[in-house]
Amino acid sequence: MKTAESLFNWQKCYSAALKAHNVRGRNLKLAKEFACTYRIKFAKVQKSPVFERVMLSFTRTKSLLTSSAWLSIQSQVEQEVAEAKARLRLPNGARKTIKCSRCPTVSIPRFFETDDDLANHVRRKHRTVDISTPGH
């Protein structure tokens, strides 16, 4: 009886949250909690292409991220974070910097450490620009 009652309460809260306006914000908050629980830096998780795709699909369907969904992508996200970390290692502590060619000329241009970071930036900030064009 107690399990059925707790499941009913969970379902009622889940349905109310689904009707809420900001599904992406709620999903990001849940993802932060999951990342904190599994001791992964959330800033690095956000850079993962798998995480981006999963968040996009959950937002598109207006459904909330669940712990089972997080567990299904967790190992792949951790692997991508480790790969990105390995790509950053250059001799003598030097860092690879890539400048966004699509950003307007400003006094402080945007620089990125990996190709994935640049790709995520272009996807988020330059949605209207045709990706086949090399620059402006």
LINHUWO-V516261 format. One record per run of one state. SS is the DSSP state (h for helix, s for strand, l for the rest). FROM is the first residue (numbers start at 1). TO is the last residue. If there is no record, write none. Layout:
SS/FROM/TO, SS/FROM/TO
//
This chain:
l/1/1, h/2/19, l/20/22, h/23/37, l/38/41, h/42/46, l/47/48, h/49/60, l/61/66, h/67/88, l/89/90, h/91/93, l/94/97, s/98/99, l/100/110, s/111/112, l/113/114, h/115/125, l/126/136
//
